[in-house]
Amino acid sequence: MVTGKMPEGSFRRFLAERGEEVETALRRCVGGLAEVVPAAVRAAVEDGVLGGGKRLRPILLVTACEELGGEVCEAAYDLSASVELIHAYSLLHDDLPCMDDAPLRRGRPTAHITHGVRAATVAGAAMIPWAAAWAFESALRMGRAREQARAITLHLLEAAGAGGMIGGQAVDLLAEDRSPGGAASPLDEAALERLHGMKTGALLAASLEIGGMAAGAGDAALAAMGRFGRSLGLAFQVMDDVLDATGSEEVLGKRPSDSEHGKSTYVQLMSVDGARNRARALVAGATAALDAAALAAPRLRELARFVIERRR
Amino acid sequence: MVTGKMPEGSFRRFLAERGEEVETALRRCVGGLAEVVPAAVRAAVEDGVLGGGKRLRPILLVTACEELGGEVCEAAYDLSASVELIHAYSLLHDDLPCMDDAPLRRGRPTAHITHGVRAATVAGAAMIPWAAAWAFESALRMGRAREQARAITLHLLEAAGAGGMIGGQAVDLLAEDRSPGGAASPLDEAALERLHGMKTGALLAASLEIGGMAAGAGDAALAAMGRFGRSLGLAFQVMDDVLDATGSEEVLGKRPSDSEHGKSTYVQLMSVDGARNRARALVAGATAALDAAALAAPRLRELARFVIERRR
């Protein structure tokens, strides 16, 4: 087994620096979109994308790229922005009045509150193909061949799609089922795991795999990235439920609302302590995937720990 | 100049036969999506996709493929379904309460009326990456290399994206501008042409180009498809405004509502007769692009005539 814990202060600095580079790349990405869409839509996209966040997916992408031998250049951050754009689309649509009807995200009014439901709806839809176009251009600028850049782009879209993140949104919608004639029924653990595997795990795993693809990594390393990412994605979601159940609005920057909305959570299924233990076991499984592929990847290991130690 | 008008009855039969093959392919396409999304979302997709329509884009795709030397096989119809799926997504979201708030589409209640706004919103978003995945698989099944299949897929997404159809939806949104603080201002002809070039022209041109790409056509023929498609797309939109101004709800199967919503139309800009003449000139320009590339393409010429002679 490979270990290599970074000093605490050093890891915080690393996170902050990567986060700043991601913010800059996101502004470039949204700036490109701004050239083709009108002001109201651009403003909704900016609110949805530049309103803060942990930036976990793009940081995982550039870190996977680096630790599998790639160069962490400006274009790599641009590639990472495309993944965050897909994630931001999902939050923007999740918050819509017809979905979770959320007035607040990260302590600020949601995009549809500020810019109207129409602008927020179009903005969200525009972000999907824009993320694809941006990923393709960024991968080319990283020196990938057109064929590889296209493979990266289609991998991103597949993770976003009906078998991944958007499919997960759809399953989530049915699980709550406030649609006409629907009846809410609680999910068991297997169904909840499947839901989050689609809604969170697919894009998180794709972030790591795309980082590896951008680095030109081989099949074994890419498979390890996928396993690491799926376990980490689930751990992230389990901890989200724990924080939702134990955190206050002030710390979370949003209303702890999932259980109010009648969504099934890990805390309901296995209590707060049980969920914490499950998250720890998932992170242990994630790092075991790195061990099995003999990948040191100290920063990915730190990021995995961060997921269960975070307070929001 | 190349001519070759088909007998009237023969062209109607051709349209009906192609339309039936497209319907069958659309059912295959939606059936694939149904395996990964829950019932409410699948029902909304089915309503949005299988509720009828002219199927102009997929018919143009398979016809371009055929007339540029490709084989019109089952996989070609599947590829054509991916283009219609993108078109159907745009209609589904256009009809939402936060957009045009349309209760009726093709004489039937819109998807959000029947299945709820949440299901319709998620269904629309799911259709974008699903169309990409379906296009990729279909192009492979047509015998295209992975590289070509990916190029076809990204071309579809580019036409759908912020610089194309969805960007056009966004511009349209601002032109009406019922968002907070907005003020409607009428568009001049250049702005209206730019709007429709994005909202209709990009995807229509892409349908023809993708048909050519699937046939393995050369650059000159593909460029002709693009020019033909952009002119035809604009002609189509001009005639839509004419039909909106002169048709009844009974014939159109929808409320003739664009001018009610304060949208700028060609009829407002240049009267019904002026708009008809403009549409005819655009179709003449479209067929001139075929002439310039020495393409006989008799069925594409018939389809261009159909666009200005249709009654709905």
Interface residues (C-beta under 8 A of the other chain):
Chain A: L33 V36 V37 P38 A39 A40 V41 Y89 H93 L96 C98 M99 T114 H115 G116 V117 R118 A119 T121 V122 A123 G124 A125 A126 I128 P129 W130 A132 A133 F136 R146 E147 R150 A151 T153 L154 L157 E158 A160 G161 A162 G163 I166 G167 Q169 A170 V171 L173 L174 D177 R178 S179 P180 G182
Chain B: L33 V36 V37 P38 A39 A40 V41 Y89 H93 L96 C98 M99 T114 H115 G116 V117 R118 A119 T121 V122 A123 G124 A125 A126 I128 P129 W130 A132 A133 F136 R146 E147 R150 A151 T153 L154 L157 E158 A160 G161 A162 G163 I166 G167 Q169 A170 V171 L173 L174 D177 R178 S179 P180 G182
